[in-house]
Amino acid sequence: MKKIIFLLFLFFTSNVYSIEKETTFNKELFDKAQSQGKIVIVSSWIKYCTSCASQMKVLNTAKKNGELSDIKFDNIEYFAFDVTDKEISNFFNVQYQTTLLIFKGNKEVYRSIGETSENLIYEAIKASI
């Protein structure tokens, strides 16, 4: 029984870590999205963080599919960055991984740390539109 539980743990853990984490944040694209009036979502991650992977999976899937529930991503831009990149972390005043920021225009309208629930992420985005 212990062996089965351990194997299940390895399976689920490897699935969470299998998401490719990369820094997609680009200051020029961020500024452009803001000037175009887009909702801009930014999340921070660190290499071995499972909650980061969970949060990114929700947002990457939404971006790839072009929607999250009934929210269309045609006017939403999503960026991610490694929290160990001090230049970006300082720019956003982010100290922790799994920080989720939402901007509407030039104003930050939402900030959370550790949010991984698709429903709560959805509600935060919906409230920002």
Phi, psi and omega in degrees: 000316179299323180294320179295316179298317179297317180295321176296318177301312179298319180298309182290323179294317181293327177295320179293317181285344184289344177294131180282121179261125177216152176280117178251356181294134177219120185303318180297316179291324176299310179298319180297314180299318178295317181292337178274001178079017180283154167284129181244125179250133180229132176232150179249150182216168172219155193314306188257025185269117180287325179291327176298314180298320179296315180296314181295325180299315178301311185287321177294320178296317179297316180295316181296315182280347179081010179195160172226110188055241181259012178267120176279139182267017181288340177240025180233134177244136181239129177233151176227153177210153176284121184297344177282351174281099188295328180297313179288316179303316179292322179303318181265358185056049180251129180248345187233149173292163182062029172274131180246124180240142175230130179244140172239113189064227180266006185253131173286123183247353181204142175210131175215161177234126175085010182283121180234351182288124178304318181297317180288323175296316177303312181298320179295317179294314181301319180291339182271348183279000000 
